Amino acid sequence: MAPIKLYGMALSPNVIRAAAVLNEKGLDFEIVPVDLRTGAHKHPDFLALNPFGQIPALQDGDEVLYESRAINRYIATKYKSQGPDLVPTPSAKLETWLEVESHHFYPAVSPLVFQLLIKPMLGGAPDAEVVDKHAADLAKVLDVYEAHLAKGNKYLAGDAYTLADANHLSYLFLLTKTPKAELVASRPHVKAWWDVISVRPAWLKTVAAIPFPPSA
């Protein structure tokens, strides 16, 4: 069977999100480079995989799909019996925290990581006003996480690691590489959760493949 192909840039948080779940399931895959800087994501070949022209896209045999969260749900469902079960059913907590990540965590953390980490890599300077706004937004979101995790939840959906935790890894990791890392470190239950999920062997394998510039 041909290896799964994950199309995108290896430094993209959304590509990293998908790679983390592929590694968690122990699947063979290759990252096929799609360089946004040269506009490769708008070329006809890539648009045939994702007509929206965004990364990542995934090819698993005859199946082609896009959107990193959809990719992760597909992987976790198709390969449910391989590795840890990331989508136990039924699980109201799992479904809730998958939505929380998408609708609350991501909108706050994504522009923050872009301003503080990605933009400087591209030669730009962070916009202090944008940083302050989204740092404040993320602080409020993480206060909710802190309260939830303080109720005896080792992971977001309970006592087991699930897709809800996995979908947070890429942006939490990149956030810890910025001056706003204290947003995690200053919340003891959030930090304890991060400390547990960030040492999983599959995640360490994912991190090892991230091509950070020498100065990052």
N, C-alpha and C positions, 0 to 999 in steps of 0.2 A: 504494500500500500504506500502510495506517495505521501511524503510528509505534509502536514498541514502548512499552508502558507499564510503568513500574517503580513499584510502590506502596510507599510508606513515608515516613519522615522523612529529609530530605536530610542531616541531621547523624548519622544512624544509621550506625555502622561497617559493619553488614551491608549496608545500602543502598549505601554508598560502595564496598564490595567489588564489588558487581554493576555499579555505574556505571563502575568502572575498566575492567572487561572489555568492556562495551558501547562505551566510548570507544576502547579499544584496537582493536576491530574496526571502528571508524568507523561505527557504526550510529546512526540517528536514534532517539531515545527521549525520553520525557518522564517526569518524576517526578510521580506523582499523590500529593498529600499524604494521609497517614494519620496523624493526630495521636494518639499514644499517651497524651498527657496528658489528652485528653478521652474516652478509651476507644473511639476510632473503630475500633481494630483488633478490637474485640469486637462491632461492629455486624453485622447480618445480611449487608449488602452485601459487607463485607470477608471475612466468614467463608465466603462463597460462593467466594472466591478461595483462601483459606487457612483451613481448618477449625480449625487450631491457634491462629488469632488472633495470629500473629506476623508481623513484617515482615522482609524484603520479600516481595512476590509479583510475578510477572512475567506480562504478557499479550503474546504475540507472535502476532497473528492469532487463530487458534482455539486455540492452545496456552496453557494457564495452568499455571504451576508456582510452587513456593515452595521455601524453603531456599536461602540465597545461594550455597552451594557447588554445589548442584545446578543452580541458574540459570546459574552461570558455566560449568559443564561443558556444559550445553545450548548456550549461546551459542558457546563455543569449538568445539563439534562441528558444530553446524548451519552456522555461518559459518566453517568451517575454512579455506576458500580465500580468505577476505576478511581482509586485514591479515596480521599475523604468525600463524604456526601455533602456537597455544598448547598443543596436545595432540598432539605428535608420537608416533607409535606404530610399534613397541612401545617403551616407555620405562619400565624398572623404576625408575629414579631419580625420574621424574616421579610415578609412583604412590606411591612411598615418601614423597616430600616433601609430596605432597598430604595424606597421612595424618598426617604429623608436624605439619603446620600445624593440622589439626583436633583431634588428640588430645594434643598436647604444648604447642605454642605458644599456641594460643587459650585453653585453660583457665587458663594463667598470666597472659597479657597482658590478657584481657578484664576481670577484676575489678580489675586494677591501673589500667587506663584509666578504668573507672567511678569508682573511688575518687578519683583524682587530677584528673580532667578533667570527667567528666559530672556527678558528684555535686555539686561546687561550682557548676556551671552551674544546677543545680536548687535551689540555696540551702542545700545540706548541707555538712558538713565531713568530710574523709577520716577513716577509722578507721585509726590508725597501725599497729595490730596486723595488720589485714588487709593493709595496704600492705606491711609488712615481710615477711609470709609470702609473698605472691605475687611480690614483687620478688626474693626468694630463689629461688623456684621458677623464675621467668623467667631468672634469671642462670644456673641450671644448664642450662636448655634452650638458651640462647644460647651457652653454652660448647660444646655439641655442634655448633651451627651454625658457630661459629668454627673448630673443628677440621675440619669438612667443607669449608668454603670455603677453608681454608688449603692444601688438597690440590690446588689449581689449578683449582677449580670457580669460574668467574666468576659463574654462576647456580646455583641449587639443583640443577637437573637436568642441569647440564653447561655447555656453551658458549652455549646459546641461552636467551633469556627465554621462560618457559612459564607455564602456569596456576599452577604451584607458587609462583612468585614473585609473580604478580598477586594471589593470595589472601592474601598477607601485607600488602599495601600499606596498607590502611585502618588496621589496628591499629598497624603500625609508625609510620605517620605521626602518629597520635594520641599514641602513646607519646613521640615526640620533642617533643611539646608539653607534656610534664609534667616535674616535677623528677627523674624517673627516666630521662630521655633518655640519661644516661651509660651505661645498660645496653647501648645500641647504640654510642655514641661511644667507649667504652673498649675495644671489641673491634675491632681494625683490619680484619680481613677481613669481619666483619659490617658495619662502617661503610662499607667500600669497596663491598660489595654494595648497601647501602642508597643510597649516593651515586649508583650507576649506575641503579638501578630508579626512583629518585624524581625523575629529571629526564626521564623519557620524556614526550614531548609529550602522549600520551593521559592520563597521570597528572596532569600539570600542568593540563590541561583539567578533570579531575575535581576537583582541589583548588580550582580557581577557583570552582567552583559550590557549595562547602561553606559554608553560612551560619553562620559562627562569630559568636557574640555579640561586640560591640565590645571587651569586656574579655578575650576569650580569646586 
